[in-house]
Amino acid sequence: MDVQHCRSAVVISATGELDEGAGEVFQRALDYVTMDERDLLVDLHAITAMNVDGLLHLLDLHRRAERMQLRVMVTGWQTQPQQCMATVAGIPGPRTSTGERYAIAGFRRLLEEKAQRTRERSDFTKGWLPHV
């Protein structure tokens, strides 16, 4: 992940997989936010995969940024991360528009609750998500 401070914005450009390792990087990204910065942009164009831990870290980053009075925008949702969110949220169908729904606070709260329950029920020997 690359973190840049550009005028009034913090820009996080993520690459590869969004998983349990994202938490520490996301934490550091907000550690140096100044009073002059008003926006947080998270660019997911280069994220090829996301699991439940990565989703929970992204949701935590969003919540923490909003508490700091930052406007948050997540852009560049790829197919697999959107499908991961759809699976966790219980939205059927291969091409759901969960990336657009992510901007809605109520959807993020629902997603966080379901992701936490999914993680708690996961069988780590068979993969991240339980078989339903």
N, C-alpha and C positions, 0 to 999 in steps of 0.2 A: 504494500500500500504506500501511496505517496500522499503526503499532507502538505498543502501549500496555503499560505496566508496571502490573499490577494485583495488589497484595499479593504473593503468592508465585508469580505467573505472568507470562509475557510472552505477549501476544496479538498475532498478526500477522493482519490482515484484508486480504486481497488482492482486487483488483477488475480486471476487464478480461481481459487476456491475460497468461499466465505464459510469458515468453520470455527471451531473452538479457539483458534489462534487469533481471531479478529478482536477479541475483547481488549487485550492489552494495547493494541495499536489504536483502537477507537478511544480508549481512555486517554492516551497521550495526546491524541488529536485535539481534545478539548482542554487539556491542561494549560495551553498557551493562548487561549482566546482572550482578546483584549476588549475593552469597552467600545472600541471603534468598529468591531466586527458584528454584523447583524445577521448574516446569512451563513448557513451550512449547506453545501452542495455535496452529495455523495454520488459519485459517478460509478455505476455498476456495469458499464459497457463491456469491460474485459473480465467480468465474473462468469466463469463457465459452470460453476456448481455452487450450491449452497445447501447446508444441512440445517437441522433444527438449532444447533448451537449457534451457527452463523446468523440465523434469523433472530434468535433471542438477543445476540449482541447488537444487531442492527436496530432492533426495537429499543434496547436500552440506550444506545447512542442517541436515538431520536428523542426519547423522553428527557434525557439529561440536557440535550441541546435546547429543547423547548423551555426547560427550567431556567436556562441561562438567557432567555429571551431571544434566542436565535430562531430565525425562520428556517425551516428545513425542507430541502427538496432532494428527493432520491430519483435519479434518472438512469436510463440505459438498462432497464430490466430485460434480462435475457430469458429464454424459454425455460430452462431448468429451474432457476430461482423462482420464477412465477409459478411453475408447477409445484415446487416444494411448498410455497405459501398456500396454493389452492388445496393441496393434499392435507396440510395441517388444518386449514380452515374448514375442510369438509365440503369444498365446492367442487362438484363433479365436472368433468369435461377436460379435454386435452389442451384447449386454448383459452383459458380463462384470463380475464384482464385484471388480475390481482395487483399488478404494478400500479394501475390507476386507482384502485381501491385503497392502496397503502397510504395515500395522502389523507384519508379520512380517519380521524382519531378513534372513532368507535370501532372501525375495522381493525386498527392496530391493537386496541385493547383486547378484542375478541381473539385475534391472532396470537397475542402474547399468552393469554390464558390457555388456549388450545396447544400452543407450542410447548409450554411448560408441562402440561399433562402428557403430551406425546413423548417428550423427553423422559419423563418419569416412568412411562410404560415401556420404553424401548428395550429391546433385547440386543445388546451391543455385540453379541456374537454373530447375529444375523444381519446387522445393518442398523441404521438410525431409526427408521420408522417401523412401528409394529405392523404386523400383518393383520389386516382387518377382515 
